[in-house]
Amino acid sequence: MKGRQIVLDHFGELEAAALMVDGQLEDLYLDHDAPRPGAIYRAIADRPIKGQGGMFVKTPDGMGFLRQIKGLSPGQSILVQVTGYAEPGKAIPVTAKVLFKSRYAIVTPEAPGINISRSIKDEDLRDTLLGLAKTVMPEGSTMGLIVRSSCVDADMGEIAEDIEAMTDLAAAILEDAEGNDPEKLTEGDGPHALAWREWVEPAQIETESGSFEATGVADTMAELESSQVALGSGASMFIEPTRALTAVDINTGSDMSPAAGLKANLTAAADLPRQCRIRGIGGQITLDLAPMSKKHRRQFENALRAAFRADTVETALVGWTPLGHYELQRKRDRLPYHEALS
């Protein structure tokens, strides 16, 4: 099917949301029983970790690890927010910079002021949104607000309701910051809420039970069980997660022409952000590229940078290793596909 489809369904017992663009799986959210990114806890400071600039904190879901702990003492209560999924056997990554994020607005309790997304270029619209935000935000509020780019074509009434709901939620959570015991104050958004929050461009929405099968999402997800991704002309890349890192091996297949290596590497670069999203890949990623001349490295880097610029997940393009591999570091904002289904 041409165009955009947002498919909200369940995969087995898991709540799931899929974004299809022209019949191709573009993004995927799967629920899990692990703490969700965005969940907010009242945590209790436990013990500092010397040499790492951090501290373990007690949460209802186990130990969390918090950086930037200046002024924090063991036994003190503190609001923290889950920033990503923990690696197996490690503490939950949390931050003390709590944000309340919704479709149209982000409330920032510790950063007062109103900011309009720089993606909104229309000066009249910027002025309108600024006036709306000042009207809705409580007078004298110490909380800040970021108006998101999704407001460009949105109804002003819906934007106002969204801002008001987020400020009310933030105020309620901040009132529960003090306490002697760890407590989960918000669950974090599940797949369907994330789809509403993040996939804001116009799309056909499917919500009927069995929509994954009817729209082809289930068939596409079945392909994720294979590590091999076809790149065309016989080329392919193999994406293989290990405990330490994810290895991506790019091959030209039977094409032995001089330009085959560069062509395969550029095709892989264009598709890598999508593969990382739908496979839930985070952490260290090492690319073992198909053979190409060193003079083509800049062209490959530019293609990779352009591909990840449009990606929503924070990814650092680290650079080349002495062996000629290329390394990336990606935020663990979702569980690996195989772990989510286990």
C-alpha positions, 0 to 999 in steps of 0.5 A, a space after each residue: 500500500 502506498 502512503 503512511 499507515 499507523 497500525 495499532 495492535 497486539 503481537 501475541 500478548 504484547 501491545 505493539 505499534 507499527 509505522 508502514 510507509 509505502 508498504 515498508 516497515 519504517 518503525 516499530 514499538 513493542 511493549 515489554 515488562 521491563 521499565 519503560 523509558 520515560 517512567 518516573 520514580 521517587 528513588 532513594 539514593 543508595 551509594 556513590 560509585 567512585 571513579 564513575 561520577 554516579 550513584 546507585 539509587 533504589 527504585 521499585 523495579 530494582 537498582 538504578 544508576 544516576 549520573 551527575 550526583 552533586 549534592 546528593 547524599 545516601 538516603 535522600 529521596 529524588 525524582 528520576 526518570 528512566 532514559 533507556 533500557 538496561 543492558 542485561 545484568 546492569 542497573 536501570 539508566 535514570 536521570 534527575 532531569 525529568 521531562 514530561 513529553 507529549 504530542 505537542 509539548 514538553 514540560 521542563 520542571 527545572 528549566 523555566 521559560 517558553 521555547 518554540 521548536 526551531 523547525 517552526 519557521 513561520 513567524 506569525 505561527 511562532 508568535 501565535 504559539 507563544 501567546 497560546 503557551 503564555 495563556 495556558 501556562 500557570 502564571 508565575 510557574 517555575 516550569 518551562 515549556 517546549 512547543 514541539 514542531 508537531 504543532 505546525 498543522 495542529 488545532 490550537 484547542 488541542 495544543 492548549 489541552 495538551 499543554 494544560 494536561 502536561 503541566 497538571 501532571 508535572 505539578 502532581 508528580 513534583 508534589 510527590 517528590 518527597 518520601 521515605 520509600 521508592 515509588 513508581 509515579 508514572 509508567 511511561 508511555 506504551 507503544 500506542 501512546 508513543 505512536 500518537 506522540 511521535 508519529 505525527 504526520 498524516 497517516 491512515 490509522 488501523 486499530 482493529 484486532 488482527 490489523 498486523 496480519 491484514 496490513 502485512 506487518 506480521 509478515 514483515 516482522 517475521 523477516 526480522 528473525 533473520 540477521 540477513 538484509 538484502 541490499 539489491 544486486 546480490 549484496 546484503 548486510 548481516 546484523 548480529 547483536 552480541 552481548 558487547 556490541 552489534 556487528 554489521 557485516 556488509 557483503 557484495 555477494 556475486 558482484 565483483 565489479 570495482 564499484 560493487 563495494 562502494 555501492 553496497 556500503 552506500 545502500 547499507 548506510 541509507 537503510 541502517 537507521 531504519 534497521 536499527 529502529 525496527 530491530 531495537 538496536 542500541 549501544 555500540 555498533 561496529 560496521 565491517 564494510 565491503 571492500 572500497 577505496 579509502 578515497 571513498 570513505 568521505 562519501 560513505 561518511 556523508 551518506 551515513 550522516 545524512 541517513 542518521 540526521 533524519 533518525 529520531 534516536 540519538 546516535 553518535 558517529 564515532 569514526 574509523 578504527 585502525 582495522 578499517 571498521 566504522 563505529 557508532 554509539 546509539 541510545 538504547 531507547 527500546 529493547 532489541 527485537 529478540 529480547 522483547 519477544 522472549 
